[in-house]
């Protein structure tokens, strides 16, 4: 009777060990998947920032070269105020 109990315990330990190994492998795969997705997110975020900057540049160029001189003048004045703020911050 005792050898059967010991054998049952050994089988359960082996099964737990095998399950533990499977879970470790799954965890490693999930961590790798997260790392790849984080890298892709960083790439897409950087690309989004580049496109947003390009879009804003095109908007400014269009407003300056467009028919509406009033909007162009407003945009230039806004950019000058921003430059002056930066300049005053640098001089502190």
N, C-alpha and C positions, 0 to 999 in steps of 0.2 A: 504494500500500500504506500509506504513512504517513497519508494523509488518512482512511483507514478506521480506523486505530488511534486517531487523534485523535477521530474521530466516535464510536467505541465508548466511549472514555473520557468524552467529553461526555455521552453517553447514561447511562452509569453514574453520573456526578455528578448529573445531573438526577433519576435514580431515587433516589439517596441523599438528595437534597434533599427530594423529595416524601415519602419515607418518614420523614425527620426531622420534617417539618411535621405529618404524621399522628400521630407519636409525641408531639410537643409538645401537640397538641390532646387526645390521649387522656390525657396526664399532667394537663392542666388540668382535664379532666372528672373524673378520679379524685380530684384534690385538692379539687375542689368537693364531690364526693360525701362525702369524708372530713370536710370542714368541716360539712356538713349533718348527718352522723351524729354528730359530736362535739357539735353544738348540741342535737340530740335526746337524746343521752345525758345531757348536763348538765340538760336539762329533766326527764327521767325520774328522774335521781338526786335532784334537788331535790324532786320530787313524792314520791318514796319516803321521803325524810327527813320531809316533812310528814305523810305517812300514818303513819309509824312513831311520830312524836311524838303524833299524834292517837290512835293505838292505845294507846300507853302511858298517855295521859291517861284514856282510857276504861277501861282496866284498873284504874287507881287509883280512879276514880270508882265503878266497879262493886264493887271490894273494900271501899270505904268505905260504900257504901249497901247492900251485900249482907248476907246472913244471917250470915256468918262475921265476928264482931267481933274475934276473935283476929287474923286476917289483916289486918284494917283497922288494928288497933292496931300491928301489926308494920310495916306500910307507913308509917304516920304517924311512928313512931319512926325508921325508916330515913330518911325525908325530913328529919326534924329533925336527925339526925346529919349528913346531907349539908349542910344549911344551916349548922350549926355549923362544919363544916370550911371552908366557903366564907368564913364570917365570920372565922375565925381566920387564914385566908390573907390576907384584906383588911387585917387589923390588923398584919401583919408590917411 
